[in-house]
Amino acid sequence: MSTTADQTTDQTADQQLKAKHRALWAAGDYPAVATDLIPTLGLTLVEASGVRAGQRVLDVAAGSGNAAIPSAATGASVVASDLTPELFEAGRRIAAQRGVAPEWVEADVEALPFADASFDVVLSCVGAMFAPHHQAAADELTRVTRPGGTIGMINWTPPGFIGQLFTTMKPYAPPPPPGASPAPLWGDEEHVRALFGDRITDIDVQRRTVVMEHDGDAAGFREYWKRNYGPTIAVYKHNATDPERVAALDRDFLELLTTWNEADTPGRTRYQAEYLLVTARRSLT
């Protein structure tokens, strides 16, 4: 039987884990990464999910609003939620430039502060996949979607470029907390179907790619990731006191970026990053 002390310990550990996740995504400049490398993904998800004027839409793990902002542009009423509110300042600035104003709410995808069946459409664009407890995240995405409403996600696949980036960093990363699942598993169709089960219907799953381009060679692109992307920053920080491990990580990272580079022009890099596009209906029962 679980004791009060055990529950308190679990709650404290979870709070510490979420604090680490918040700090991870606040590090670097994720809004720049979203703008530079995946500016079209949010609109792709919005269009695939059929977002339209008059709907109430939730963007989960919204970051700086990659899906929330194009959703708002349709005339929908949009809430952009994220565990890391440090990203909202950039999101508000981008939204203002585009003449829209989604509501920004600090929220944990594993414990969303919204009532059951609150939204017509619930979206997540390479965001909710990074919550450590996949079943809890799927349960919350389902809970806040009204029966008959739409759940739409874009998730990086395990064999794709970003999935392989995480595979490259894994030997150098701190061990995951108990019960945590690798983020790219959300890019596996069977895993997604198992998480949602019979709570969804009319599921459509497509493998697509987005092109990432960088004005610089593979070594320069490695430095871009080290400077701007929170997970990469965290892995390098974890090894900062061990120069040999940092050098090995640098080598492996450069090998990945060199191998995957499709650019024909010297001094430029180009990558095909595969993702899973998922749309489904919340079951009526």
Buried (B, 14 or more C-beta within 10 A) or exposed (E): EEEEEEEEEEEEEBEEBBEEBBBBBBBBBBBBBBBBBBEEBBBBBBEBBEBBEEBBBBBBBBBBBBBBBBBBBBEBBBBBBBBBBBBBEBBBEBBEEEEBEBEBBEBBBBEBEBEEBBBBBBBBBBBBBBBBBBBBBBBBBBBBBBEEBBBBBBBBBBEBBBBBBBBBBEEBBEEEEEEEBBBBBBBBBEBBBEBBEEBBEEBEBEEBEBEBEBEEBBBBBBEBBBEBBBBBBBBBEBBEEEEEBBEBBBEBBBEBBBEBBEBEEEEBBBBEBBBBBBBBBBBEE
